[in-house]
Amino acid sequence: MQRRHTRQKQIIQNIIEGIGKHMTAEEVMAVLQETEPGIGMATVYRNLNVLCEEGIIQKISEKGFSFYDGNPVPHDHLYCLRCGNVFDIDAPYDSRYDRKAAEAAGARIIRHSTAFEGICKNCLLKEEEQQWN
């Protein structure tokens, strides 16, 4: 079923793709309040879900966090336990894992998304600076 391409949907897509970082629905809403104050939170969630269903963006959800990513190409992520940001991991996507998982599950795997938990390089640098001060 082809969905309408509404003005609100395009604005939300532009925010997710244009900011250059992974965003929560609340962060998208904060940007909208500055530029498009008439768009409500329900509209934000509805359009984010539609954009995910259409494969235009992706949602990264793990225990305790949920972010939207403007890059729909399969890739993995790092969730920083210190600052709470999500970062793309610039490493080759390993589709062999999909095949192994498919064999183990007896299913067809389309793609996977792994979210590693750790400490990002910015937070590590801050910790190092604090140790020396």
Helices and strands as residue ranges (DSSP letters): H 7-19, H 25-35, H 41-53, E 58-62, E 65-69, E 77-80, E 86-88, H 96-105, E 115-118, H 121-132
